[in-house]
Amino acid sequence: MRYVVLPSILSTVVIMLITRIGHLLSVGYEKVLLLYNTNTYVTADVVSTFAQRVGIAAANPDQGLAAAAEMMNNIIGMLLVIGANTIARKASNTSLY
């Protein structure tokens, strides 16, 4: 197993790891959104619920701030994927691009 199976699936494992790192920051915000209220904003707020609360549900919606928060979340995810791809390329000569 160590000499045949693991080396043959190593490239698949590396590619799957790189693609999963891109989803590291995404949470099931629907569950958080359903369970939090004004008393728990401080502890239960994540980026997605913050953007929804500020951009849509507020009395004075600030869609620019909500879009900026989501964009920063996506940029950090992209940087994580690029970093993981660079490390994978240097470690095992297998990369996504």
QUIDA-V504787 format. One record per run of one state. SS is the DSSP state (A for helix, B for strand, O for the rest). FROM is the first residue (numbers start at 1). LEN is the number of residues. If there is no record, write none. Layout:
SS	FROM	LEN
SS	FROM	LEN
This chain:
O	1	4
A	5	17
O	22	7
A	29	7
O	36	2
A	38	7
O	45	2
A	47	11
O	58	5
A	63	30
O	93	5
